[in-house]
């Protein structure tokens, strides 16, 4: 039923597809005749899938008797794709006699109590023993969980599943990679569709793994009920995982009391959001898990580890990534068996243990993005088995490892960043790093924080091996690069990044790198010319380069062309060219870039851009250059889909019409910003709308004449009956001289969306109306606009959003329509939002609202007096309204009578309506109300709340200001009451809060001077608050002194407690707060705050088990820490090369400030 309940709230007409292998689920969902049973594959299709995996699409490996075996294979697979794929993988590279043996195996006919497909059991049966262990271990992963190959190999290593044979001359990681690839080849692992760098297991394969693992592997979620209570105990368990919650408290780990020999403690994360963990786990539970080999606290907001972690002598894998630790316990240096230590994203970690060189078995030390790390511990060179060390921080201190320690780390592989190179004081030490010998390194980053006297010599000494694939040099302050940078000996170099090398006078001869594919040059301010030194004298420079980017070269003036003896041109494979913020660059771009698909030129105000020779372009973005040139009549951009031209000083064209006819016919998205010359060019030579036959989205900014010209063109084309424009979305921004939308735009028969922003002179829309196809209109900051439509709202319009239009008075011009009623019979409008339109007086015409309207929001319309006339809803019971929000409409005196007739209404929010004096009934006897949420706040003149509120059985969320005689609907799950001046009614037997047996979230805020204890000390404490509460907030009681012991002992489900602005509150229950509590926030309670201080407060021992504790900070400190956090976020974005738009998945739920003992003192 939990699966079914959310779907009941879907709007009428919504469609939901539920997939299941259980017929009972389809019956429960009420699908009836809509159930579609997937049929098995046809025999020939099934055989094709089998052959793809059994022979890898090759017919040479088929056994001689294959034709005789086909029928048996098809029968075994039963038309199931997974079975065909898996059986094919099992038989891959098997001898003929083995095919017969496997197809005749008795496992096909054994009873199957666990409902495991026979072919899957057979797959497991034929796995080698070492792979069986690795595969069964994966049963701790949840269905659809994406995992990385390297992570899986490292935990297998830690558990001892990878056993090298004496004859194996391989590193254990390479052997683990062989294991992993073998499981992939057998179709037990498969590439994730969402992220090709990760893998998943089919849910039937997960079932197989759990069957194979038995009781030694388990997941907490599989053995708990919906409330997180453990249903079964697993004393034999060795390997455990669980999905991190937001706040993981004591109760979640009750099952550990009987697990004596646990080896894996692996919380799994979904996304990058921080979670909070009870200190009980790290300080009380962890010391008892003496046999741990794998331990992870990934993405938990913990600030310290106990010293007892050093007692985990079997520990081989420790993951502390994205935690808030500032240092590791000294005892960490005694974990002599440790193989993997992950500190990725520990941005507050400043140092590593001084005796870390004792960890002689350490193979992987991941300190990526640990930006506060000040240096490396001494004698790091003793860790001769180390293979991963992403960041070596050079520190000149005597108690730190110098760069010379890298000499002994001969097994380093992957990426190595050597940062703070300015601290290298002896060039001999740099030479001793012997990077030439680290042949398993793929990527090298050399980074300085500021200049020093020996940059050039240090760079020269740090020459890497010639098989390197990626090289990055950052903030190098020398005037020239070492000769090895760009040397042709680096035949595998594919990516080069040169960043902030501000003193270098020229670029290195990178044309000599034969396999270079990506080149990024940023912030090299001393470079004035790019020419021969860059191209060199080779026959074909940059033969494989695909991406070239120049950013922020402030003094770059000229890009000299290369002189070649052949016609193939420079950059023969270039696909992406980007030049940004090179304000002094003059001249022209290279010609004959035959494969160029993406061209971006931004803020290069002296550059002339000619696009005539780039025939394969798909995307063009030209913003802020001197001139855009297109003069070749024969040019045809057959692939061009997106064109953006902005702030171009001069448009130079001899044949604009020819360009439009041949060059822009495939363009789907066009943006024009400024470029005033474009209007006259089009007027004289081309009809833009006629030629852009594929255009779907058009954005025009700061070019009013162009808008008017397009309107005239649309009219002319319509008269000629040749208007074929497919434009679906039109966006007009900052067209300040535009008085009225051209009536020709009414003829855009495919237009569905219209967005108008900051057109300050726009007064009205065309008298002929808007296009009948229009579905969405959004208008923002058009202060001259008085009304939206002259006569009526377009019939097909579904969504209207109008914001900050100060002179808007109504949606329709009432003077033009007169007294005739609004013709709304055929209207499709569903969503209406009006925000900050301070002159709006009428929401509707003749007191009516459109019957199709589902969502209504009116915010900040101070002059609005009427929404609809009284009795209107009573006479129109077929209204679709589901959501009403009226906010900050100070002139609104009443709501229309008859709200109770809106049978589809689910949400009603009324706030800051200071003149509202009364409230109509919300329920009506003939039909039940569907209201689920009501919020009525800050309406000071409102005398009483709706008298029938207690009859709203469907209501689950209620936010109100206190009134005498309050009564509550019985099924509330969320209740917020503010401005409480007397709490007595809350404890009364007839209408008390205890009656709300479904209530989970309660917020009480008020100024009741008589409230000293919460809840009050009474005989029957169990009848004061509902036991179902999970979230309780108490705010603003001036004389509240204590939280009642008896009252809180019954709140066994309480997870969050927030205490705000109770200045005299000094005590918590004697027995402590409920063990279920996961979150405690205290603000504006100075006495209690002092007593809850970490480590020293009187109540600290009673609350230290709570995962998340927040104590208030002053506003100045909050702002400071917020700014610091934002800076860190920007750094992460830069280093991960992530788009800011997706960072919402990485950053935390709220910005919190960490301090010792897992306390966060600000938000």
N, C-alpha and C positions, 0 to 999 in steps of 0.2 A: 504493500500500500504506500510505502514511502516513495517508491518510484513513480507511482501513479499520481500522487497528490499535486506535484507542481504543475502537471499538465492541465489540471482542471482550471487554472487561471488563464489559459490561453484565450485570446480574443476569438470571436466567432469567425470561422473561415480559416483558422490556423491549421496547419498540417504538420504532424510529427511522425517520423519514421522510427520505429523501435525494432531492432534486430535481436533475435534470440534463438537459441537451439532448444528451448524449453516450451512445449506447446501450452503448458499451464500459464506461462507468462503472457502469451498472446491472448488467452482467454481472460486473464485478469485485467488486461488493458482495455477490454471491451471492444476489440477490433471487429468481432463478428465476421461479416462477409469480406472484410478488407484484408484478411490474412493472405499473404502470398508465400507459398511454400517453394523454396528454391529446389529445383530439380537437379539430380546428379548430372555430371557431364556425360555427353555422348561418348561411346566407346572410343571412337577415333580421336576425339579431342583429349580424352583421358590419356590415350597412348602417346599423343604428342607431348603432353606435359611430362609424362614419365621419361620419354626419350631425351628431352631437353636436359634432364638431370642425370640420366644414366649414361648417356654417351656424349654429353656436352655438345650436342648438335653435330656430332660426327658419326658417320655410318661405318667407320672402319673398325670400331671396337665391339660390334655386335657379335654375340656368340653364334656359332653355326646353326644351332637349333632354335634361334630366336623366333622364327615364324610359328613354331610349335608352342612356344611359351606365352605368346601374346594373349591368348584367351585366359590363361591362368592369371596373368598380371592384371588384366582388366577386372577380373572377378575379385582379386584381392583388394584392388583400389576402390571398388564400389562407387566409382564416379566422383570421388572426393578429391579436389585439387591438392589438399595437404597430403593425403595418402599417396597420390601419384608422385608428388615431388619428393616425399621422404623415401619411398621405396626405391625410386630412381637413384637417390643419393646413397642408399645402402648398397645397391648393386654396382655402383660405379667402380670400375677397374677390377671387378671380381672375375675369377676364372669361371669357365662354363659349369664345372661340377659344383661350384659354390652357389651359382644361380639356382640349380636344382635343390640344393640343400636348404637354402633360405626359403624358397617358395613352398617347400614341403614341410617346413618346421612345425612342430606341434603347437607352438605359441599361437598360431592362427586360430586354433580351435579351443584354447583354454577358456574357462569361465572368466568373466570380466566384471567383477564386483565394483571396481572403481570407474567403470565406463571409459576405460582407456582404449583407443583404437588399436586393434591387433598389430597393424603395421608400425605404430609408434612403439609398442612394447618390443617388437622385433628389432626396431632401430636401436633401442637401448640395449637389448641383449647382445647385439653384435658390436657394441662400442668396446674399445680396449678399456681395461680396468682404470687406467689413469684418466681417461676421458669420462668414465662413469662418475668418478668422484667430482670432477670439475662441473659436469652437467648437473648432477644432483644438488650441488651447492647453489646453483642458480634458482632453485625453488624458493629462495628467500626474496626473490624479486616479485613485485606485484604484476598483474596483467598490464600489458601495454607500456611497461616501464622502459625508458630508453637508457641504455648504458653504453659506455665507451670501452673499446677494446683494451686500452692501457689500464684503466681502472680495474677491469675484471682480472687481467693478468696479475696485477700487483696483489690483489686479495688472494688469488690462488697461490701465489708465491708464499704469502704470509701463512696460509693454512697448510703449507707443505704438500700441496697437490702436484707441484711440478718437480719431478725427480730426474735430474740429468743422469744419463748413463755414462759409465767410464769412457766409452768410445765417442761420446758426444763432445765435439769441440765447439760448443755454443754457449753463449751467455744464457742464464736461466730465463731472462726476458724473451730472448729469441725463441727458446724452446716453448715458452708459454704462447708466443704468437703462432707457432705451429699448431699447438693445441686448439687455439681459438679458430684458426682458419679451417681446421678439420671439422669442428662443430658447425661452422658456416657451410662447408661443403656438404654436410649431411642434412642441411636444411633445419637444423635445430636452432640456429641463430639466423636472423635475416636483417637486411638493411632497413632502417627506419625510413618511412616515406616522408616524415616531417623534417628529419635531419639526417642527411646521408652520411654524416661522420659518426653516427651512432647506430646501435643495433637494438632489436626487440625480439621477443619470443612470442610466437602464436599462443593464444590462451590454451589451446589443447596441448601444446608442447610444455607450457607451464604446469598443466595438470599432470603430465607425464613425469616431470621433474619432481613434483611433490609426492607422487606415488613412489618414485625411486628413493627419495630421501627419507620417507617414513617420518618418525618423530624427532629426528636429530636436527631438522631445519623447521623453523616456524616463523610466522609473521604475527605480530601482536594483533593486527586488525582482523586476522582470520579467526582468532580465538576469543574475540570480545563481542558483546552485544552492542546495540545501537548507542548505549550510554557509556561505552568504554569499560564496562565491567567484565573482568576475565571470567570466561565460562569454564575453561579447562586448564589444568596445570600440566606442564611438560618438563618433568624433572630430568628426562634424558636429552633435552635439547642442547645442541652444541652451537648452532648458528642461528642468529636472530636478526631480523630487520623490521623496520616499521616506517611509515610515512610520518615525517615531522608534522606536528600540529603547530598552531600559532603559539600556544603556551602549553608545554608539556610538564604537568605537575606530578605530585607524588602518586596519586591514584593510578596513573597510567602504568606504573612500573611495579604493581603489586605482584605480578606473576614471577618476578625475579627472586622472591623469597625462597622458592624451591628449586631454582635453576643453579646448580652447584658448579657445573663444569663448562660454563659458556665460553666459547672461543671467539665468536664474532658478535660485536655490538655495532649494528650498522643502521643508523637513521638515514633515510633517503629523502632527498629534497625534490620538490616539484617547482622549479623556478628559483629565483635568487632572493626571495624575501626572508628577512631574518626571523628566527623563531627564538623562543625563550624557554630555558630549561631550569628545572628546580635544582637548587644547590644540593638537595638530598641525593641526586644522582651522582654528581661529581665528587661529593665529599663523604657520603655514607655508603652508597651502593657500589661505586667503582672499586673501593679497596677490597670488597668481598669477591670480586670477579678475578680471582688470582690466575686463571688459566687463559685469559684473553690473549688472542693473537692479532685480532683486528678490532680497532677501536676508532670510532668516528664521532666527532661533535660538529661536523660540517654545518656552517650557517647558523649555529646557535649563538646567541648574544651572551656568551660567557666571557668574563674578564680575567679569570685566573683558573689554573688547574691546581689541585692539591698536591702537596709534596709526595703523597702516597702513590702517585702515578709511577714513581720509580720502583715500587714493589712489584709491578706487573712484569716479572722477569721474562715471561714468554712472549711479550708483545713484539710484533714485527711490523705492524702497520698502524700508524697514528695520523689521523686526518683532523686538523684543526682549522681548515680553510674557512675564510670569511667569518671568523670569530673576532672578538674584541680583546683578545689577550695582549698585554703589553710586554710580557716576558714569559719564558718557560721556566718551570721549577728547576732548581739545580739538580734535583734527583733524576731529571730526564737523561742526564749523562750516564746513568747507570743502566739504561735499557740496552744492554749489550747485544741483544738479538734483533734490535730494530733494523728493518730493511728500508722502510718507507716513512718519511715524515713530510706531511703536506701542510704548508703554511700559506698557501695561495690566498691573496686578498686579506691577509691579516694586517690591515693598514695602520694599526696602532702598535704593532710589534717593533720594538726598538733594538733589541739585542737577542742574541742566541747564547745558550749556556757556555761558560768559559771552557768547560771540560768536554765539549762536544766531540773532540777528537778521539774520545774513548769509544765512540760508537763505530767500531771498526767494521761492522757488518752493514752499515748504512749504504744503500745503493741509490736512493732517490730522496733528494732534499728539494722540494718544490717551494720556492719563496717568491713566486711571481706576484707582482702587484703589492708586495709588502713595502710600501713606499717610505715608511719611517725607519726602516732598518739602517742602522748607522755604520755597520761594518760586519766582518765575518769573524767568528771566534778564532783564537790562535791555534796554530798547528793543524789547520784544516787539511793540509796535504796528507795527513795520516789516514784520511778516509779514502784509501786507494781503490775501494770498490765502487766509489760514487760514480753514477752514470747520469743522473739528472741534477743540474744546478742552474736553474734559469737565470739567477741574478747573483753575481759576485760583486759585492760592494767593497770597493777599495777604501781602506781607512789608514791614515798614517800613524795611528797610535801604536805604542809598543805592545799593547795587550790585544792587538787585532792581527788577523792574517793579512799579510801583504800579497800582492799579485803573484809573487814568486811561488806561492803555494799551489797555484794551478798546475805547475810542472808535474806534480805527482799524480794528478787526477787524469790518468791516461785513458780511462774508459768513458769519459764524458761523451754524451750523445744528445741529439735534439738541438735545443736552443740554449745559447749561453750569452747573457748580457753582462758585460763588465762595466760597471757604473762608477762615477766619481773618480775618473782617471786622473783628475788634477792632483790627487793625493799620491800618485806615483812619484817618488823623489829620486829613485835610482833607475836609470834606463836599463841597467843590467838585469834588474828584477823583472822588468817587462819582457826582456828577451828570454828569461828563464821560464816564462809561462809556456813557451814552446807550443803555441797554437798550431804550428805547422804539423805537429804530430797528432793532433786530436782529430783524426780522420772520420770519426762518426758524428761530428758536429755538422748539422744541416744549416743552422742559422746563427749568425754572430752579430751582436749589437755592441758597439763601442760608444760610450757616452761620457761626456764631461759635464760637470755642473757649472764650472766657470773656468776661465783661462789659467794657464800656467806657463812656465818658461820652456817646457820640454814637449809640447804637444806633438810636434812633427816627429821627433825621435821616438817618442812612445808609440805613435801610430805606426811608424816604420817597423818597430820591434814586434808589433802585434799582428804581423802578417799571418793569416790562417792557412790551412791546407787548401790545395787547389780544387778539391771536390766540393767546396762549400756551395750551397744553393741560394742562400739569402744573406745580404750584408746591409747593416744599418749603421750609419755614423751620425751621432747627434752632438750638437753644440761643440764641435771641434773648432778651436780658435786659431789654428795655423793659417798661413797665407796660401799654402798649396798642399795638395794631398800627396801621400807617399806614392812612389812609382808602382807599388803592387796594386793600388786601387784602380781597377779597370784593366789590369793586365790580361792578355789573351790566354794566359795559363789557366785562368779560372773558367774552364770550359763548361762547367755545370751551373754557373751562376745564373739564376733566373729572376731574382728580385733584388733591386738596389734602392735604398732610401738614404738620401743625404738631407739632414734636417738641421737648421739653425747653425750652419757653418759660416758665420757672418763675415769672417775675415778672408775667406778664400777668394782669390781674384778670378779664378777660372774653374770650369768644371773639369773633372778628370776625363781621360780618353776612354769613356765607357763604350764607345763604338766597337772596341776590340773584344767585347764579351760576346761570343758567338751565339749563346743560348739565352741571352737576356730577354725576358718577356715583360717585366714591369719595372718602370723607373719613376721614382717620386723624388722631386727636388723641391725643398721648402725652406724659406727663410734664409737664403744666401744673398745677403744685402750688398756684398762687395762685387758681385759679378755684374759687369756692364755689357759683356758681349758673349754670345754663344756662336761658335763657328768651327774653324778648322781643328782647334784643340779638342773639341767635343766629337767631331766626326772622324778625324784622323785621315789617314791616307789609304785605308783598306778599300778593296774593290767594292764591297757592298756593306756600308755601315748599318748597324742595327738590323740584321736580317730577320730576326724573329720577334722584335719588340711589338707588343700588342697594346700596352698602356703606358702613356707618357703624361706626367703631371708636373706643372710648374706652379708653385704657390708662394706669393709674398717675396718676390725678388724685387726689392724697392728701387734698385738702381740699374736694373737690366734695361738696356736701350735698344740693342739690335740683335736680331737672329739672322746670321748670315747664311745664305744658301750654300749648299755643297755643290761642287762641280764634279760631275761624273761623266765618264766616257760612254755610258750606255743609257738607255731610256727607262730602265726599271725604276729609277728614282730611289730616294732615301726612304727609310721606314716602310719597306714593302708590305709588312704585315700589320701595320698600326691600325688598331680598331677604336681606341679611346684616346682623345687628346683634350687635356684640360689646362687652361692657363688662367690663374686667378690672382688678383691684386698685384699685377705687375704694371704699375701706373705709368712708367716711363718707356715702356716697350713700344718701339715704332716699327714701321715697315709692314711687311706682309708675312703670312704663314707659309710653310713649305707647300709646294705644289705636288700634284699627282699622288695624293695619298689614296690609292685606289680602293683600299679596304676599310677606310675610316667610317665607322658607324656612329660614333658619339663625339660631338664637338661642343666644348664648353669654354666660353671666353667671358670672364666676369671682371669688371673694374680694371680694364686696360684701356684707359681713355685716349691713348695716342696710337692705338693699333688699328690698322685697316684690315678687315677680315674679308677675304674673298672665298666664296663657297662654290665657285663655278666648277672646280676640278674634283670635287668630292662626291662621286656619283653613288656611293653606297651608304650615304648617311641615313640613319634612322632617327637620331635625336640631335637637335641643334638648340643651344642655349647661348645667346649673345646678349650680354647685359653690360652696358657702359663701355662701348668702344668708340673710336673716332668715326669709323665708317664701315658700312656693310656693302660689299660689292658683289653684284652678279651680272655679268655682261655677256656670258656665252649663250648664244641662242640654242645651241644643241644640248645644253645640259638638261638631264631628266633625272630627278630624284625619285626613282621608282619605289624606293623602300622607305622614304621619309615619313615618319608617323607623328613626330612631336617637334614643334617649332616655337621657340620663345625668343622674341626680340625686344629688348628693353633699353631705354636711355641711350640710343645711338645718335650721335651728333649729326651724321649725314648718311643718307641712303643714296648710293650711286648705282644707277641702273640705266642701261640702254634699252632693255626689252623686258619691262616688268610684266607685260601681258604674256609674253612668251614663257616667262618663269612660271606664272600662275597656271598657264594651260598645260605645260609639260612637267613642271617641277613640283607642284603641290597637290596633285590630285589624290594622293594617298594619305595626306596629313589628317590625323584624327584629333590632335590637340594643338591649338594655336593660342599663344599668349603675346599680346602687344602692349608694351608699357611706354608711354610717351610716343616717340617716333612720329612727330606731327607731319613730316613730309610724306608719310605713307598715304595720306588721304588724297593729295593731289596726284600722286603717282598712279593710284588705283583709278581715280576718276578719269584720267586721260587715257589709260592703256588697258585696263582689265576690270572685269567684274569678279570680285573676290568670291561672293557666294555662288556664282555660277561655276567657278572652277574648282572650289574646294568641296568636291562632291562627297568626300569621305569624312568631312569634318564633323566630330561629335561634341567637342568642347571648345569654346571660345572665351578668352578672357581679355578684356580691353581695359587698360588703366591709364588715366591721365591723357585721354585723347577723345574729347567730346566730338570734334568734327568727324572722326572716323565712324562713330556710332551713328551720327546723322546720315552719313554717306551710305552706310550699310542699309539703313532703313529705306532710303530712296531707291537703292539698287533692288531691294526685295520687292518694292512696288512695281518697278519696271519689269522685272523678270516675271512677276505674276501676270502682268498684262500680256507679255509675250508667251505666256504659258510654258516657260522653260525653267521655272524655279524647282530645282531638284535637291535643295539643301537638306541634309540629314542632321542638322545641328540639334543636339539634345540638351546641352547645358550652356547657358550664356551668363557670364559674370562681368559686371561693369563696376569698376572701382575708381574713385577719385576723379570722375568726369565732372569737374566743378562747374562748367559752363552749360551742362546739359539741362535744359528747362523742362523738356517733355520727351518721353520715349517716342521715337519715330513710329508713326502708325504702320509703316511697312513691316515692322517686326511682328505685327499681328499675323503675317503671312507665313511665319516659320512653322510649318505644320507638324514638324517632328519635335519641337522644343518642349522639354519636360521640366527643366529647372531654370529659374531665373534668380540670380543673386546680384543685388545692387547695394553698394557700400560707399559711403562718404561722397555722395553726389549732392552737394549742399544746395544747388539751385533747382533740383528736381521738384516740380510742383505737382505734377499729375501724370497719369498714364494715358495712352491714346483713347480718344473718344470711342473709337471702334472696338475697344476692348483689347484683351490679351489673347494670345494664341489659344485656341480651344484645346490643344493637346497639353497645355501647361498643367503640371501636377504639383510643383513645389515652387514657392516664391519666398525669398528671404530679403528683407530690406533693413539696412542698418545705417544710422547717422545721416539720414536725408532730412535735414531740418526744415526744408520748405514744403515738404509733402503734406497735403491736407487730407487727402483720401486715397484709398487704394484703387477703387474702380468707379467709373462714372455712373453706371446703371446697375450692374449686378456682378457678383463674384463669378468668375469663369466656372462653368459647370463641372469640368473635370479636375479642378484644383483640389488636391488632397491635403496640402500642408501650407500654412502661412506662418511666417515668423517676422515680426516687426519689432525693432528695438531702437531706442534713443532717437525717435523722430519727434522732435519737440512740438511741432505744430499739427500733428495728426489729430483730427477731430473725430473721424469715423472711418469705417471700412468702405462705405459706399456714400457717394455724394447725395445726400437726402434732398437737396434743393433741385437737383436734376431729375430725380425720380418722383418728387412730389409726395403725395400721400398714398401712392399705389403700393401694395404690399410686395415684399421681396419674393421674387420667384425662386423658390428653393426646392421645388419638388424634385428636380433632377440633379441637385448638387451632390458632389462627392466629398466635400471638405470633411476631413477627420481630425486634423490637428491645427489648433490656433494658439499662438503664443504672442502676446504683446507686452513689451518690457520698456519701461522708462519713457512712455509717451505721455507727458504731463498735461497735454491739452485734450486728451481723449475724453469725451463726455458720453458718447454713445458706442456701445459695443456692437449693437445690432441695428437693423433697420426696422422701424415700426415695432420695436419691442420684441422682435423675434430672434431666435437663434436657429442655425441650420440643423436640421434633424439628424443629419449624418455625422455630426460632430462627436468625436470620442474623447478628445483631449483638449482641455481649455486651461490656459495659464494667463493671468493678468497680473502683472507685477509693476509697482511703481507708477501707477496711473492715478495721480492725485485728484484729478477732476472727475473721475468716473463716478456716476451716481446710480446707474441702472445697468443690470446685467440682462434681465428679461422682466417683462411685466408680471405682476401677480396673476396667478391662475393659468399662466401660459403652459407650465409643465403639466398641470392637471388636465389640460385639454389636448395634450400631445404625448400620450403615454408610449408612443413608439420611439422615443428618443434613444440615441445610442450612447449618450455621455457616460464615460467610465471614469474620467479623472477631471477634477475641478481644483484649481489652485488660484486663490485670490490673495495677493500679498501687497501690503503697503498702498492700499487705496483708501486714503483718509476721508474721502467724501462719500464713500459708499455707506448708505444709511440702513439698507435692508437687503436681504436675499429674497429671491422670488419664492413665493409660497408654492408648495407643490413639489419640493425636492424629493418628497417621499414617493412620488410617482416615477422617478428615474430608476427603473428596476435594474439597469445595468451599471449604475454608479458604484464604484469600488473605493475611490479615494476622494476625500474632501478635505482641503487644507485652506483655512482662513486665518491670516495673521496680519497684525499691524493695520487693522481697519478701525481707526479710532472713533468713527461716527456710527459704527454698527450697533444698533440698540436691541435687536431681537433676533431670534433664530427660529425658523420654521420647523415643523415636525419632520422627522427623518424616516419614520416607519408608517406603514399603512396596513390595515387589517387584511385586505384582500390578497396581498402578495407579500412574501418575505423579502426583506431588504438584503442586498448583496454587498453592502458597505463593509470593507475590510480595514480601512484606515481613516481616522478622523484626527485632524489637528486644528484646534481653535485656541489661538494664543494672542495676547497683547491687544485685545479688543476691549478697551477700558470702559466703554459705555454699555457693554453687553450685560444686561441684568441677570440673565439666566442661561444655562446651557439647554439644549433641546430636552424637553421634558420626558421624551420617550427613549432616551439613550439606552436605558437598561434593557430595552426590548430588542436591541440590535444583536441578535445571536451570532451573526456572521462576522461581527467586528472583532479583529484580533490586535489592532494597534491603535492606541488612543493617546493623544497629547493634548492636555488642557491646562488652563489656569483654574485655580481652586475657586469653587463656589459653594455656598451653603447648600446642604441637602444633596450632596453628590451621590449618585448611584452608578454602578458599573455594570456593563454587559458581562455575562458570565464566562465568555470564552476568550477573554483577552490573553495575549501572550506578551504584549508590550504595553506598559503604562507609564506615562510621564505626567506628573502633576507639579506645577510650579505656583509660586505666590501663595503657599499654604500658610494660613494664619492660625489654624487649629488642626491638630492631628487626631483629635478624639474620635471623629467619625470613622477613621480608618480601622479602629479596633472594635467597633460595634459589631455585635453578633449578627445583626440583620443584613447590613450592607458592608461588612468589614472586608479587608483585603484577603483574608484567609479563604474566602469563598471562591477566589479566582484560582482554581486548581490547575489551570493551564499556564498561568503567568510565569514567564521566564525572565523578563527584563522589567525592573521597577526603578523609576527615578523620582525622588521626592525632593522638592526644593521649596523652602519657605522661610518665614520669619517668626514662627510660633515661639513666643518667649517661654512657654510652659514646657516645652520639650527638653528634658534634661537627660533622659535615657532613651536610647532607640534600640529596639522597641521598648515601650514602657514596661517596668517590672510589674507583672500581673500574675494571678494564680495560674491561669491556663495559657502559658506562653505558646503552646503549640497552635493556638487559634489566632495568633497575631499576623504572621506572614505565611504565605503559601510555601510549602516545602519544595515546590517545583522551581523556585527562583534560581537562576544561574547568574544574573547580573543585577547588582544593587548599587544605586547611587544615592548618596545623602548629601544635601547641599544647603548651606546658608542658615542653619539654625544657630542663633547667637548664643544660646545658653546650653547647648548640648555638651555634656561632660563625659558620657561613657556610652559604649556599645554594650548592650545587655548580654550577659553570659548565657542566660537561659534562652533568650530569643534566637541567638545565632546557632545554638547547638542543634536546632532542628533543620537548619538550612544545609542539608547534606549534599546538595547539588550545586551549591554556590561556587562559581568560577571566577567572578570578577566583582571587586568591591572598590568603589570610588568615593572618597570623602573630600568634599570641597567646602572651603570657607566656613568652617565651624571653629571659631577662634578659641573656644574653651574646651574643645574635645581633648581629653587627656588619657583615656584608657580604652583598652580593647578587652574582650572577654578573658577572664582568668584562665580558662582552659585553652586559650589561643583561638585563632580563626580556623574555620573548617579546613580539613586536610585537602578537600577538593579545590580549594582556592588556587587560581593560576595567575591572577592579576590583582595588584593592590596599588591604587593611585591616591596620593595624599597631597592636597594643595590648599594653602590658606588655613592650615591647622598647625600653628607653630609649636604648641606644646607636644602634640602627638608626633609631629615630625622629628622633634629632638629625641624623643624616646624610641624612635624607629631607626636611628642612625646605624649604618652598617658597622658591625663589630663592637660598638660601644653603647648603643642605645639599650634602655631597660627591656624593650620588647623585641630586640633583635632576634633572640633565640626562638621566639614564638612565630616569627614571620620569615625567617631566612629560607624556609623550604619553598616559598612562593617563587615561581619562575620569573615573574616580571614585577618589579617594584619601582614606582616612580615617585620621587619627592620633588617639590616645586623649586624652581630657580627664579632669580630676578629676571625681569624682561631684558636687561642689557646682556646678561650672560646667555640667555636663550638666543638672541639675535646673533651674538658672536659665534656660538656653536653651529647655528643654522648656516651661516656664511661659510664656515670652515667645511662643513659637510658638503655643501654645494660645490665648493672648489674640488674636493676629493672626487665627487661624482664626475665632474668635467674631466678630470685627469683620467679616470677609468674609461670614460667614453673615448677619449683620445687614444689611449693605449690599446683598447680593444677594437678600435676602428668601428664603433657601433654608432648607429643613428640615434639621435636624441629621442626620436619618437618611440623607440622600443625600450628606452631605459626605465619606463614605468614598470616593466616586468622585472627589473633588476633592483630598483631602489626599494627602500623599506617602507612599510606601512605608514609609519610616522617617523619623523626625525627625532631620534632619542640620543641622549648624552650618556656615555658610559662612565662609570667610576668603579672602584673596587667592589668586590662581593656582588657582582651581577646586579648592581643598582643602576638605574637610569634616572638621572636627576633633572631631566628636562625633556621637552617635546618640541 
